[in-house]
Each structure stands twice: as structure tokens, then as C-alpha cells.
């Protein structure tokens, strides 16, 4: 291990976590604090704002495969030079929104530049620089999102109360550019091999351990069962997580818990998620994303089963802990799985494509509740979870993935 490789690895890891943190203004947890002020200011209903947000989310994520392809071609360091200003401008567009159409456009720009841009390139950066430690490195980067959820909404609420939501978005946009542009240009790097370094803080692989690179294209990867397993994990984590969290207070109120208790259980979800992000990273490095993903899916199924059968069990703690644990583990699997099984040469394209389906899942999950009923949605979630577990249980891992793609 060289000192240069070790230092560069830490710079990359910390800057990747900062990058994930700075996507918070465009994440659901960051936008949720603005829904009511926006509705009141624009004279539209809260439901309309949520619908426009959903439309903007779906439209904004569509360019993600193209952005991923550009990241594959030019590397994270160059990509950051146009992605960060785009996110800053998207925040400015939010501040200038004065009607439904301009708000929908602003949401589209915000979600696209945050989720399909900065979030994508930050996770790609970590995956390029870590191999055997990829799970733990991804977990540390994902903590940036958890920290953002704890810090940004509260800070935004204070600024909004003093100066209004428009000024708050201008402040957030300025903070993203002022923080992330210098961090990205100084510490984001392309592949470690371009600097004469090795992944994992510059550690060389032991003589008895060799890794067979499986740098599959999108077309090759899509012919493997592993790809569809990881895609199902992304869709389910987004669909179930979004639907249950949006329905959280209503469902627990029907179970006999007060609003204060229900809101307090969101803290249990967050704590369980943080713990299992870190624990999931260790498990991924030891057992791989296929097995750990199945554990996350079973925890998600436990959360759905709990909310169906006994949501108030132990004051709702079982449901909240299972939901947070399942989401925490599956987020790490989403972050590390594509690189583990398909390599990093086409990782941006792969992640951009799966992001589109994941976001569609996030939009479809709550719609099941709105179009039919939560009870119907729970049954659908459990059915698709069973399918995903079947895919994971029979999928091949590691070098066998390339062999599977070659036969199809």
C-alpha cells in the first residue's frame, strides 16, 4: 500500500459522501419541507404540488442513461464540472417558479440534476476506487444521504420561516455550487489506474486471490438473470419505501397510534436505516450483493407484513425497524451490485438505466395506494418481493455472470 494510494482513496471516499450529501435539495426528504409553502404561495393544492413533483421526477430521470454514458466516457472528474452548475441552476429555477408549468419544469430539472446527475456520478466515483471494500465504501457514501436528511430539512425550515421558500432555494443552490464544485474539481478522480494506483487504498490483491473482471455492456448485462434481480431490488426498494413512508402517519393512525407517536417512529426508521447501511456494507464485502440483497428483501417483506397484520405491535417498533433495516441494506446493494457483477467500464450507463426504472418504481408505489387501496398495494408488493427473491435465489454471481451472458 502506498501513502499516495491511501490518501487518494480517503479523498475520493469523503468527497463521494459529500457529493451524495449535496443531492439532498433534490431528494424527496429535501423537497418535502417545501410542499406546503409552495402550494400556499402559488395558490394550488398540496396534491397538485405532489403530482407535479411526480411528473418532474419521471421526466427528470429520463436523461440518466445518457449522463451515465458521458460519465463512462469522460470520467467523474470532468462530469462534475457540468453536473454541479446544473443542480445550482435547478435550485434557481425552483425559486423562480410562479405557476404549475414552471414548477413542473423546475422539478424536472431538480430531480434530473440531483438523482440522475450528482448522485449517479458520486456513487460511480466510489465504485471505481473500491473493489474488495466496495460494500463498506458505498455504505460510508450513503451515510451522506442520511446526514443530509437530518440537516437540510431543518436548516431549510429555519431559512424559509425567516425569508421565504424562494430565498431558501437560492441559498441551497448557492451552497451546492460553492461546496461541491471545488470539492469535485479538487478531489473527484477518474479510475485509480489512470494515476498508477490500485483500488482499495492502493492495496494489491494477494497472490492467491484474483478477480476476473466482467465489464459487461448494458446489452450483455440485460441478458443475465443477475441484472433483472438487481433491477427488481431497485424497483422494490423505491416503490415500497416511498409508498410506506408517504402512508406512514395514516396507516399507524388507523392502527390506534397518535400522530406524535407515528412521527416519532420515523426516527426509528432513520436509526435502523443508518445502522443497517453500515452493517450492510460489511455484509456485502463478505457475502456479496446477491445474498445480502435477499436479506434486505425479506426485511422489506416483514415490514409490509407487519403493517398489514399488526402495525401497532410493540408500539409500531417492529414495523419501523424492519422498514429502516430493509431500506438501509437494499440501498447498499443498489450502490454496489452493478459494479460487483458487471464491472465498471460501462457502470455509468448501467446505473443510469436502472435509475430510470427505480424512479418509476418510486412513482408507481404510491399510485397503487391512490388508484386501488393500501391493502391491494401491500399484496402486490409481497408478490413482487417473492418474485425478486426467486430471481436472487437462482441467479449466478461473479465470473459466472459473463458466461451466462455469452450463452444467451
C-alpha positions, 0 to 999 in steps of 0.5 A: 500500500502506498501513502499516495494510494491511501490518501487518494482513496480517503479523498475520493471516499469523503468527497463521494459522501459529500457529493451524495450529501449535496443531492439532498435539495433534490431528494424527496426528504429535501423537497418535502419541507417545501410542499406546503409553502409552495402550494400556499404561495402559488395558490394550488393544492398540496396534491397538485404540488405532489403530482407535479413533483411526480411528473418532474421526477419521471421526466427528470430521470429520463436523461440518466442513461445518457449522463451515465454514458458521458460519465463512462466516457469522460470520467467523474472528474470532468462530469462534475464540472457540468453536473454541479452548475446544473443542480445550482441552476435547478435550485434557481429555477425552483425559486423562480417558479410562479405557476404549475408549468414552471414548477413542473419544469423546475422539478424536472430539472431538480430531480434530473440534476440531483438523482440522475446527475450528482448522485449517479456520478458520486456513487460511480466515483466510489465504485471505481476506487473500491473493489474488495471494500466496495460494500463498506465504501458505498455504505460510508457514501450513503451515510451522506444521504442520511446526514443530509436528511437530518440537516437540510430539512431543518436548516431549510425550515429555519431559512424559509420561516425567516425569508421565504421558500424562494430565498431558501432555494437560492441559498441551497443552490448557492451552497451546492455550487460553492461546496461541491464544485471545488470539492469535485474539481479538487478531489473527484478522480477518474479510475485509480489506474489512470494515476498508477494506483490500485483500488482499495487504498492502493492495496494489491490483491494477494497472490492467491486471490484474483478477480476476473473482471466482467465489464459487461455492456448494458446489452450483455448485462440485460441478458443475465438473470443477475441484472433483472434481480438487481433491477427488481431490488431497485424497483422494490426498494423505491416503490415500497419505501416511498409508498410506506413512508408517504402512508406512514402517519395514516396507516399507524393512525388507523392502527390506534397510534397518535400522530406524535407517536407515528412521527416519532417512529420515523426516527426509528426508521432513520436509526435502523436505516443508518445502522443497517447501511453500515452493517450492510456494507460489511455484509456485502464485502463478505457475502456479496450483493446477491445474498445480502440483497435477499436479506434486505428483501425479506426485511422489506417483506416483514415490514409490509407484513407487519403493517398489514397484520399488526402495525401497532405491535410493540408500539409500531417498533417492529414495523419501523425497524424492519422498514429502516433495516430493509431500506438501509441494506437494499440501498447498499446493494443498489450502490454496489451490485452493478459494479460487483457483477458487471464491472465498471467500464460501462457502470455509468450507463448501467446505473443510469438505466436502472435509475430510470426504472427505480424512479418509476418504481418510486412513482408507481408505489404510491399510485397503487395506494391512490388508484386501488387501496393500501391493502391491494398495494401491500399484496402486490408488493409481497408478490413482487418481493417473492418474485425478486427473491426467486430471481436472487435465489437462482441467479449466478454471481461473479465470473459466472455472470459473463458466461451466462451472458455469452450463452444467451 
